[in-house]
Amino acid sequence: MQPESFKKGDLFEKFVEDELFKGSDYVLVSRTNNYDQNITRYAEDTLRPDFKFRCKKTAQEFYVEAKYRSGFNADNKIEVISYTQIERFKTLQREENIPVFIAIGYGGTPDNPNRLSLIPLNKLSYLELYPTFLKRYNITKGLIDSATLKLPLKQSENKLDDLLKRRGEEPQTPAKKPSIPFFKNKKIVVATGIGLVLMAILLFNAFNTSIEDSLKQKTAEYYTTIHSGNIDALEDFISPSVDKWYTRSDVTFSEIKEDTKRYIKRHPLTSTDIQWDTFKVTPLAEGYAVTYNMIYKLLKENKGRDIIYHLKIHAVWDKDLKITSMYEERI
């Protein structure tokens, strides 16, 4: 007998297919197996999002994962997706270069939810969502306009072949010898200038990428050190004097070290899941400002249940890649 949760899921998937992505505007490329089909024989494709559509207007393909929730939990959040699933979808989106959207229906019934949100996977950094976040991506019931998806226009292969064929038929103009000196040719001067600008941009990006990778590595090592309880090793990550440390100002490393010891004693088991796609580095005169979103868990705290926080971290690292400022805000 099919569990109730799967029945609700099937009903909402039918709503998404029939009401939001109708056949008049979207081609159904593929659909994963439902519960009854997987009971007979589990299909590996079930690990993919529920639907793959092709927009008839743009010819662009995209995935849609359908999630229905009857309401919010005690923390006024909706648990949308598991960490394993979101990471699997991100890998799929990156490897296939096809956008993934999460369609969320909540309240009402699965075949007629009170509210709907359609969230691009790139914007989904949290496993549980507040009403304020869902509201940013609210959509109305009915056929979704392809403009809402912001899909790029994909030129058909036939049109591209025709264009190349027409170009091949154009008469070739005989090459003329240059009649003016090289540096007086404005087009060459412009092209040379553009080339120099592009080279400068490439070098700048390469430098920024190197710094970003270094800061990502230091950030990951910092949290690993905290989780291991190796407090003395924090000296490799934190400056001797810190301008801001969460709610305090002008703090020494010794004070931070003692505070951290007390915190670990109160909360010995913690975990951090950094949302690396939100990691942003801004160069400063004497260092780098870094922001990122993170899922922070106090493991087995509340009657044997994990306490989960969705945080945005603000940090400043100096030129020696040591923290001189750090604080958080809850999202």
Secondary structure as GFF3:
##gff-version 3
##sequence-region A 1 331
A	DSSP	alpha_helix	4	15	.	.	.	ID=ss1
A	DSSP	pi_helix	16	20	.	.	.	ID=ss2
A	DSSP	beta_strand	26	31	.	.	.	ID=ss3
A	DSSP	alpha_helix	35	40	.	.	.	ID=ss4
A	DSSP	three_ten_helix	44	47	.	.	.	ID=ss5
A	DSSP	beta_strand	51	55	.	.	.	ID=ss6
A	DSSP	beta_strand	61	69	.	.	.	ID=ss7
A	DSSP	beta_strand	78	79	.	.	.	ID=ss8
A	DSSP	alpha_helix	83	96	.	.	.	ID=ss9
A	DSSP	beta_strand	100	106	.	.	.	ID=ss10
A	DSSP	beta_strand	115	120	.	.	.	ID=ss11
A	DSSP	three_ten_helix	121	123	.	.	.	ID=ss12
A	DSSP	beta_strand	128	129	.	.	.	ID=ss13
A	DSSP	alpha_helix	131	136	.	.	.	ID=ss14
A	DSSP	beta_strand	138	139	.	.	.	ID=ss15
A	DSSP	alpha_helix	146	149	.	.	.	ID=ss16
A	DSSP	alpha_helix	157	169	.	.	.	ID=ss17
A	DSSP	three_ten_helix	182	184	.	.	.	ID=ss18
A	DSSP	alpha_helix	186	228	.	.	.	ID=ss19
A	DSSP	three_ten_helix	231	236	.	.	.	ID=ss20
A	DSSP	beta_strand	241	245	.	.	.	ID=ss21
A	DSSP	beta_strand	248	252	.	.	.	ID=ss22
A	DSSP	alpha_helix	253	266	.	.	.	ID=ss23
A	DSSP	beta_strand	270	284	.	.	.	ID=ss24
A	DSSP	beta_strand	287	302	.	.	.	ID=ss25
A	DSSP	beta_strand	305	318	.	.	.	ID=ss26
A	DSSP	beta_strand	323	330	.	.	.	ID=ss27
###
